[in-house]
Amino acid sequence: MRTRFLALAGVFVLLTSALTYGAPSLKADIPFPFAVSGKVLPAGNYTFVVDNNSRTIAVTGTGQGSAVEMVLNRLAAGIHTTSSDAHIIFDRVGDNYFLSEMWIPGLDGFELRTTKEGHQHQIIDVPTGGK
């Protein structure tokens, strides 16, 4: 119980400090349960916050849980983003979804998971209003 509390407190501190200092983030409504760092989170509204110092992305949902995923690689933005285009990509393997990539306008992409299994991409477009 104490370990779980400390982990949640750590995610809260990470998220709070990242939002306070303007860390890149996205908010999205994810319509299906998905896995992040071995933890399955239910469908719902989530905030995805990048911490460049620790090379992680914190995923936090209101009353739905949270998790932190390590960034495997940075991906050249190229054709994936514009000044108003953001999206989160999940790998779908069977009926399971895994957080795979995140793209924020003006930044290179973030690769979070790779798989050799047969999979499909499920893309969640995130409106940014040209910010």
C-alpha positions in Angstrom: 0.0 0.0 0.0 2.8 2.4 0.9 4.7 1.6 -2.3 1.6 2.3 -4.4 1.0 5.6 -2.5 4.6 6.7 -3.1 4.4 5.8 -6.8 1.2 7.8 -7.2 2.7 10.7 -5.2 5.7 10.7 -7.6 3.5 10.8 -10.7 1.5 13.7 -9.1 4.7 15.6 -8.4 6.0 14.9 -11.9 2.8 16.0 -13.5 2.4 19.1 -11.3 5.9 20.3 -11.9 5.7 19.6 -15.6 2.5 21.6 -16.0 3.9 24.4 -13.8 7.0 24.8 -16.0 5.2 24.5 -19.3 6.3 21.0 -20.3 4.8 19.8 -23.6 1.6 17.9 -23.1 -1.6 16.7 -24.8 -5.1 16.0 -23.4 -7.1 13.3 -25.1 -10.2 11.2 -24.7 -9.1 7.6 -25.3 -12.2 5.5 -26.2 -10.7 2.1 -25.2 -8.6 0.6 -22.3 -4.9 0.7 -23.0 -1.6 -0.4 -21.5 1.2 1.9 -20.4 4.3 0.5 -18.9 2.6 -2.8 -18.1 -0.4 -1.2 -16.4 -3.9 -1.2 -18.1 -5.8 2.1 -17.8 -9.5 2.3 -18.6 -11.0 4.4 -21.4 -11.4 8.0 -20.5 -9.8 11.5 -20.5 -6.1 11.6 -20.0 -3.2 14.1 -19.9 0.1 13.0 -21.5 3.0 15.1 -20.2 6.6 15.0 -21.5 9.5 15.2 -19.1 12.6 15.7 -21.3 14.9 15.5 -18.3 13.9 12.0 -17.3 13.0 11.0 -20.9 9.5 9.9 -19.7 5.9 10.6 -20.5 3.4 10.7 -17.6 -0.1 9.6 -18.4 -2.7 10.7 -15.9 -6.5 10.3 -15.9 -9.0 11.9 -13.6 -9.9 9.2 -11.2 -8.7 6.6 -13.7 -5.2 5.9 -12.7 -1.8 6.9 -14.0 1.4 5.5 -15.3 4.8 6.7 -16.5 6.4 5.3 -19.7 10.1 5.7 -20.8 10.8 7.3 -24.2 12.6 4.7 -26.3 13.5 7.1 -29.2 12.8 10.5 -30.6 11.4 10.4 -34.1 12.0 13.1 -36.7 8.7 15.1 -37.1 8.9 15.2 -40.9 5.5 14.4 -42.3 3.9 13.5 -39.0 3.2 16.9 -37.5 2.4 20.5 -38.5 1.8 23.5 -36.4 -1.7 22.3 -35.6 -1.5 18.5 -35.9 -1.1 16.3 -32.8 -1.8 12.7 -32.3 -1.3 9.7 -30.1 -0.7 6.3 -31.6 -1.6 2.9 -30.0 -0.6 -0.5 -31.3 -3.5 -2.8 -31.4 -2.6 -6.5 -30.9 -5.8 -8.6 -30.9 -8.2 -6.8 -28.5 -5.3 -5.1 -26.5 -4.1 -1.5 -27.1 -0.6 -0.3 -26.1 0.6 3.3 -26.1 3.2 3.4 -28.9 3.9 6.9 -30.1 3.1 10.6 -29.3 3.3 13.5 -31.7 3.2 17.2 -30.5 3.3 20.1 -32.9 6.7 21.7 -33.2 8.5 18.7 -31.6 10.0 15.5 -32.8 7.9 12.4 -32.1 8.2 10.1 -29.1 8.5 6.4 -29.6 7.3 4.5 -26.5 6.9 0.9 -27.5 7.8 -1.3 -30.4 6.4 -4.7 -31.3 7.3 -7.4 -33.8 3.8 -8.9 -33.3 1.2 -8.4 -36.0 -0.5 -5.2 -35.1 -2.6 -2.3 -36.4 -2.2 1.4 -35.5 -5.1 3.2 -33.8 -4.6 6.9 -34.1 -6.2 9.4 -31.8 -6.1 12.9 -33.4 -5.8 15.6 -30.7 -7.1 19.1 -31.6 -4.5 21.8 -30.6 -6.1 24.9 -32.1 -2.9 25.7 -33.9 -0.9 26.3 -30.7 
